[in-house]
Amino acid sequence: MSTFVAAPARGRSATALILAGVLWGTGGLSGNLLAAQGHLHPLSVACYRLLLGGACTVLFVWATGRLRELVWTKPVVRRLLMSGALLGQFQACYFVSVSLTSVSVSTMITIGSVPVFATLGTAVRDRRLPATTTLGATAAAIAGLVLLTWSPVAGSWKLAGGVAFALLAGAGFAMLTLATRKPVEGLDSFCATAFGLLLGGVALTPVALWFGMALPLRPEVLAIALYLGVVPTAIAYAAYFLALRTAHPVLAALSALLEPLTAVVASAVLFGDRLGVTGWCGAALLVTALAVSYTR
């Protein structure tokens, strides 16, 4: 009987993970549209995503009763502040990279570099070399990143700046992953992400106000801002963490691959982004490296 009960749950989890990966892939696209339609600086776009997404996820935490389980100890507060700072840095660098290069290139470099930085950080922390498979995946990811940066993007200085900010975003997310690996008593992963998003938005607000956060009161601009905060942020994170309860770990890992793939395909269809043969070879190497890294 338990087998028949568990099977539908696993099926729903797989669907939720696929949904989360696809929705995450639309985050850069909607942010790019918001910057163009609303005439906003990339830091303001990052701030809106974190504030709106954080507010929605915190409301979800409250509605599902998780807020009653949250214990406000000093370690919990420190973890939330650190998560907010790193999520703010990650989103800010990512959207600056998108503005300098393209959604496809920025997303592939950011997501593709996370396992590389995580592997380097773990090797330094543990003072030992990673496993052979991990080293091979890291080498493939680095080769993919190099090939991807040779894809046709106008302006060499913009390409260099965009790559640098994408790598900073990847480094920030890898640091967040390593720093939050050890759980804190009284704080689950979803609550940490919800309040981290909101605190990251609050931290970026002064800088975003400096660059200008005024949104044109046009229906299409407001709809894009709402989509950015709700769909690829709040709904995607909610689907991901709820699915983790019953999902197979391999499925959870592979769902991360759908974000860059969705971004590349959608940006090619909507914005006409073209990676070129070399860029697609680099993207293929990155996807292979991600598959090996995350499944391990």
N, C-alpha and C positions, 0 to 999 in steps of 0.2 A: 504493500500500500504506500509506503514512504517513497518508493521509487517513482510511482506515478504522480505523487504530490510534488516531488522535487523537480521532475522534468519540466513542467510548465513554468516553475519559478526560474529555472536556469534559462529557459527560452525567453522569458520576460527580461531577465538580466542582460542577456546578449543583445536584445533589441534596444534596451536602454543605453548600453555601452556604445553601440553603433550610432545611436541618436546623439549621444554626447560628443563623440568624435567628429561627426559631420557638422554639428552646430558650432563647435569650437572653430572649425575651419572657416566659418563665415564671419568670425569676429574681426579679422583684419579687413575684410571686404566692407563690412558695415561701418567700421571706423574710418576707412578711407573715404567712403561716401559722405559720412558726417562731416569730416574735415573739409571736403570740397563743397558740399551744399551749405554748410553752416559757416564757412570761412573761419574755421577754428585751427588753432595751433595743435600739433600732435599731442602736446602735454595736456591740453584741455580735453581732447578726445579721450585720452587715457584716464583722466580724472572723472569724466562723465561715466565711462564704463565701470570704473570701480565703485563710484558712489551709487549709481543706479543698481548695478548688480549686487553690491553689498547690501543695500537696503532691502532688495527683494529676497535675498537669501536669509538675512536676519529675520525678516517677517516669516519666512518659511520655517526657520528654526523655532520661532515663537509659536506658530500655528501647530506644529507637530509635537509640541511639548518638550522639545530638546533643551529649551532654555532653562527649564527647572532642574535639569541634570547638571548644568554648568556650575562649577565651583570656582568662585573668584579668589583664588589664592595668588600669591606672588609669582610662582612659576607659570601659572596660567596667563596672568597679565603680561609677563615678560614674553611668553611665546606668542601671544596675540600681537604685541607691539612689533616683535621681530617679523612676524608673518606680514603684517601691514606694510612695514618698511620695504621688505623684499618684493612683495607683490606690486607695490607702487613703482619700485625701480624697474621691475620686469616689464610692466605695461608701458611705462614712459619710454624706455629704450626701444621697445618693440614698435610703437607707433611712430617714433622719430625715424626708425629704420625704414618703415613702410613709406613715409613721406619722401625719403631720399632715394629709394630704389623702387620696389614694387611689392605687392602683397605676396606673390608667389615666392620670390627670392627671399624676402625677409622671413616669412614663415618657415621655409625649408631650412634656412641657416639657423634660425633661433631654435626650432625644435630639434634639428639634427645635431646641434652643438651641445645640447643638454647632456646626453650620455657621455660625451667626450669629457666635459668638465667634471661630471660626476665621477667618472673613472679616475681622472687625475686627482681629484680631491680625496677620493677614497684611498688611492695609493699613497698619497702623502700622509694622510691621517694614520693609516695602518702600517706604514713604512714597509710595504711589501708590494711586489709586482702583481698586477691582476692576472686572472687566468688567461690561458692562451686564446680561448674563444673571445674573451672580452677585448684582449689586445687586437685581435683580428678585426672585430667589429669597430673598434675605435679607429684603426688605420683606414678602414673602408669609409667611415664617416668623414675623416679628415680629407681623404681623397675626393669624396663627393662634394664637400664644401669648397675645395679648391676648384673643381670643375664647374660648380654652380656659379661661382663668382666670375667666371669667364663668359657667362651668358650675356647676350646683348642688352645692356642697360645704358641709357644715355647719360653721358657725363662721368668721366673717370673719378673726379673728386667726390661726386655724389655716391658713386658705387662704393668707393673706399669708406666714406662716412657711414653709408647704410650698412655695410658689412660689419664695421666696427660696433655700431649700436646693436645690431642683431646678435653679435657675439656677446656683448655686455648683457643683453637680455637673457641669452642662454646661460651665461655664467650666474646671473642672479637667480634664475629658476633652479639651476643645479644646486646652488648654495641653499636655497629654500628647501629643496628635497632632502639634502643631507642633514640640514639643521633640524628638520622636523621629523626625522626618521624615528627618533626615540619618543614614544608617547608621553604626554604629561597627564598625571592623574587628575580626573575631573574635567577633561577636555577631549572631545572626540574630533575626528578629522573634519567633519562637515561644519561643526561650530567654529573650528579654527579657521577654515577657509572663509566662512560667512563674515565673521568679524574682521578677518585679515583683509578681505576685499574692501569693507567699509572703512577701516582705519587707513588703508592705503590711499583711498580716495580723499579722505580728510587730510592726509599728509601732503597730497599733491595740490590741494585746493589753493593755498597761497600763491604757488607758482602759476597755476592755471589762471587765477584771477589777474595776475600780472600780465599774462599774454592775452587775456580776454576770454570770458566764458559765455558772453551773451549769445543766445541762440535766436536766430530769426524765427518769429512766431508764425511759421508756415507749416501746414499739416505734414508735408513730406519730410521736413527736417525733424520735427518732433517725433514722427513715426520712426525715423532711422535711429534717433537717440534712444527711444524706448526699446526698439529691437535690440540695439547693441547691449543695453543693460540687462534686458530680460532674457532674450533667447540664447545667444552664445555664452552668456555669463551665468545668470541665475538658473535657468532651466537646464543648461548643460551640466553645471556642477551638481545640481540636485539629482539629475538622472545618473550621473557617474557614481556618486557616493551611495545612493540608494541601491544601485545595482551591485556594488561591491560586496553586499551582504551574502549573496548567493552565487555570484559569478565565478567562473573558473578563472584563476589568475592569468592564464595565457590570453583569454579573451579580454580581460581588463587591460593587459599590456598592449595587445594589438589595436585596441580602440584608439590609442594615442597616434597610431599611424594615419588614421583617417583625417586628422586635423590638417597636416601639410598637404595631403593628397587632395582634399576638398578645396583648400585654398588655391592650389595650382590649377586645378580644373576649372573652378568657378572664375578665377581671375582671367584665365585664357578665354573663357566664353564671354564674360561681361565686359572686361577691359581690354581684351586683345593682347594680353601679356604673352610674350613668346620667349621661351627659354633657349631655343636653338638645340641643335644636336648635342653639343657639349654640355649644355645645361641639363638636358634630359638624362644624359648619362650620369651626371653628378647626382641628380634627383634619384635615379635608380639605385645608385650606391648608398645614398643616405637612407632610403627606405629599407634596403636590405640590412644595413647596419642597425637601424632602429628596431627592426623586427627581431634581430638576434639579441640586442641589448635588453629590450623590454621583456622579451619572453624569458630570458635568463633571470 
